[in-house]
Amino acid sequence: MLYLTDANVLIDADRDYYPLARVPEFWDWLKYQGESGALKIPVEVYEEIVDGEGALVEWLSDGDVKRALILDEESEPVRVSTVITTGYAADLTDDELQKVGRDPFLIAYATTAAGERCVVTTEHSKPTKTRANRKVPDVCVANGVLWCNTFELIRRLDFSTSWRRP
């Protein structure tokens, strides 16, 4: 299984659960998972994160980390368009597209190997939301894509604070 991370996974982890300075094992583990091919960040999502500032941006900008985590694929416009049409709406306005952001790219990468790729997000399903207000888990379901949250990822890939690089 290849896990594709949403920006909020890294942003929320650094801010709320596993700050870089306090739980460096988590960040070493993420890098290792990237090197082993189990976890990747689409370039569009990466660019969304590094557009900011702070310790997370510095960590992601490190050449070794970037090489380990960036998904080495180009987006397919037809897949992105299908995700938008199927998951959000066929007639989103420019403002709505801006609100949706880069999530369609993330989900589109997962559609390239349904059942073998899983989107990781901290968003919660809210099936009553419509159009640009739809949440990543619901758009994933609409597009036949597997999804999980950060804590499920941690269980599946067996992170613990005693983790040491093999």
C-alpha positions as CSV (number, residue, x, y, z in Angstrom):
1,M,0.0,0.0,0.0
2,L,1.2,3.5,-0.9
3,Y,0.0,6.2,1.5
4,L,-0.4,9.7,0.0
5,T,-0.4,12.4,2.6
6,D,-2.6,15.5,2.7
7,A,-0.9,18.7,3.8
8,N,-2.9,18.8,7.0
9,V,-1.3,15.5,8.1
10,L,2.1,17.1,8.4
11,I,0.9,20.5,9.5
12,D,-1.4,19.2,12.3
13,A,1.2,16.6,13.4
14,D,3.9,19.4,13.9
15,R,1.5,21.8,15.5
16,D,-0.6,19.5,17.7
17,Y,0.8,16.0,18.2
18,Y,4.4,15.4,17.2
19,P,6.3,18.7,17.1
20,L,9.5,18.4,15.3
21,A,11.6,19.5,18.2
22,R,9.8,17.2,20.7
23,V,9.2,14.0,18.8
24,P,12.0,13.8,16.2
25,E,11.4,10.0,16.0
26,F,8.1,10.6,14.2
27,W,9.7,12.8,11.5
28,D,12.6,10.3,11.1
29,W,10.0,7.6,10.7
30,L,8.1,9.6,8.1
31,K,11.3,10.1,6.1
32,Y,12.1,6.4,6.4
33,Q,8.6,5.5,5.2
34,G,9.2,7.8,2.2
35,E,12.6,6.2,1.4
36,S,11.0,2.7,1.6
37,G,8.2,3.7,-0.8
38,A,5.3,3.4,1.7
39,L,4.5,7.1,2.1
40,K,4.7,10.0,-0.4
41,I,3.6,13.6,-0.8
42,P,2.4,14.7,-4.2
43,V,4.4,17.7,-5.4
44,E,1.3,19.9,-5.4
45,V,0.7,19.1,-1.7
46,Y,4.4,19.6,-0.9
47,E,4.3,23.1,-2.6
48,E,1.2,24.0,-0.5
49,I,3.1,23.2,2.7
50,V,6.5,24.9,1.9
51,D,4.6,28.0,0.8
52,G,4.6,28.8,4.6
53,E,7.3,29.1,7.1
54,G,8.6,27.5,10.2
55,A,10.3,24.3,11.4
56,L,8.1,22.1,9.2
57,V,9.0,24.0,6.0
58,E,12.7,23.9,6.9
59,W,12.5,20.1,7.5
60,L,10.6,19.5,4.2
61,S,13.1,21.7,2.4
62,D,16.0,19.5,3.4
63,G,17.2,17.8,0.2
64,D,17.2,14.3,1.7
65,V,13.7,14.7,3.2
66,K,12.4,16.1,0.0
67,R,13.9,13.3,-2.1
68,A,12.4,10.7,0.3
69,L,8.9,12.1,0.4
70,I,8.0,13.6,-3.0
71,L,6.0,11.4,-5.2
72,D,7.9,11.0,-8.5
73,E,4.9,11.3,-10.8
74,E,3.2,14.0,-12.8
75,S,-0.5,14.7,-12.3
76,E,-2.9,13.7,-15.1
77,P,-5.3,16.5,-15.9
78,V,-8.0,14.1,-16.9
79,R,-7.9,12.3,-13.5
80,V,-7.9,15.7,-11.6
81,S,-10.9,16.8,-13.7
82,T,-12.7,13.5,-13.0
83,V,-12.1,13.9,-9.2
84,I,-13.5,17.4,-9.3
85,T,-16.6,16.4,-11.3
86,T,-17.3,13.2,-9.4
87,G,-16.4,14.4,-5.9
88,Y,-17.3,18.1,-5.9
89,A,-19.3,19.3,-8.9
90,A,-19.0,19.7,-12.6
91,D,-19.6,23.4,-12.6
92,L,-17.4,24.8,-9.7
93,T,-16.8,28.5,-9.9
94,D,-13.2,29.9,-9.8
95,D,-13.8,30.8,-6.1
96,E,-14.9,27.3,-5.4
97,L,-11.9,25.8,-7.2
98,Q,-9.7,28.0,-5.1
99,K,-11.4,26.8,-1.9
100,V,-11.0,23.2,-3.0
101,G,-7.2,23.8,-3.4
102,R,-4.9,21.0,-4.2
103,D,-7.0,18.2,-2.7
104,P,-8.2,17.0,-6.2
105,F,-4.5,16.4,-7.2
106,L,-3.9,14.3,-4.0
107,I,-7.0,12.2,-4.7
108,A,-6.3,11.9,-8.4
109,Y,-2.9,10.3,-7.7
110,A,-4.7,7.7,-5.6
111,T,-7.0,6.8,-8.5
112,T,-4.1,5.6,-10.6
113,A,-3.9,2.4,-8.5
114,A,-7.3,1.9,-6.8
115,G,-6.9,-0.5,-3.8
116,E,-3.2,0.0,-3.7
117,R,-3.1,3.6,-2.7
118,C,-4.6,5.3,0.3
119,V,-5.1,9.0,1.0
120,V,-4.1,10.1,4.5
121,T,-5.9,13.2,5.9
122,T,-7.0,14.7,9.2
123,E,-10.3,15.8,7.7
124,H,-13.4,14.1,8.9
125,S,-16.2,12.8,6.7
126,K,-19.2,15.2,6.5
127,P,-21.4,13.6,3.8
128,T,-24.0,16.3,3.9
129,K,-21.5,19.0,2.7
130,T,-21.8,19.9,-1.0
131,R,-19.7,21.3,-3.8
132,A,-16.5,23.0,-2.6
133,N,-17.4,22.3,1.0
134,R,-17.0,18.5,0.5
135,K,-14.3,16.9,2.7
136,V,-11.4,14.7,1.4
137,P,-12.8,11.5,2.9
138,D,-16.1,11.9,1.1
139,V,-14.5,12.9,-2.2
140,C,-12.3,9.8,-1.9
141,V,-15.3,7.6,-1.4
142,A,-17.1,9.2,-4.4
143,N,-14.0,8.4,-6.5
144,G,-13.4,4.8,-5.2
145,V,-10.3,5.8,-3.3
146,L,-9.2,4.4,0.1
147,W,-8.5,6.9,2.8
148,C,-7.5,6.9,6.5
149,N,-6.5,9.3,9.2
150,T,-3.0,9.9,10.7
151,F,-3.7,7.6,13.6
152,E,-4.7,4.7,11.4
153,L,-1.5,5.3,9.3
154,I,0.5,5.1,12.5
155,R,-1.2,1.8,13.4
156,R,-0.8,0.3,9.9
157,L,2.9,1.3,9.6
158,D,3.6,0.6,13.2
159,F,5.1,3.8,14.5
160,S,6.1,4.1,18.2
161,T,8.3,6.6,20.0
162,S,10.8,3.8,20.5
163,W,11.1,3.4,16.7
164,R,14.6,3.2,15.4
165,R,15.7,3.1,11.8
166,P,16.3,-0.5,10.7
